[in-house]
């Protein structure tokens, strides 16, 4: 994997993490680095869930299906982090 491919996957993870943070309404609490990490981890989590619970392939490459799997995994990750933090309510 060359440097450009790594850069593209980091951008892919950042966008997936950002979309997941918008869905979970945590976008104001998360910075760019957190979005990247959540998106990348979300791709792994989403792939694991798809393969082990639904019998479907996980992340299959740089395509729309993989993007949705990464967003789904990132949403699950943000939800789990919220549970571990005690489900604290955000102040408005």
Secondary structure as the mmCIF struct_conf table of DSSP 4:
data_model
#
loop_
_struct_conf.conf_type_id
_struct_conf.id
_struct_conf.beg_label_comp_id
_struct_conf.beg_label_asym_id
_struct_conf.beg_label_seq_id
_struct_conf.end_label_comp_id
_struct_conf.end_label_asym_id
_struct_conf.end_label_seq_id
HELX_RH_AL_P HELX_RH_AL_P1 UNK A 3 UNK A 23
TURN_TY1_P TURN_TY1_P1 UNK A 24 UNK A 25
TURN_TY1_P TURN_TY1_P2 UNK A 27 UNK A 29
HELX_RH_AL_P HELX_RH_AL_P2 UNK A 32 UNK A 53
BEND BEND1 UNK A 54 UNK A 54
BEND BEND2 UNK A 56 UNK A 56
BEND BEND3 UNK A 61 UNK A 63
HELX_RH_AL_P HELX_RH_AL_P3 UNK A 64 UNK A 84
TURN_TY1_P TURN_TY1_P3 UNK A 85 UNK A 86
HELX_LH_PP_P HELX_LH_PP_P1 UNK A 88 UNK A 91
#
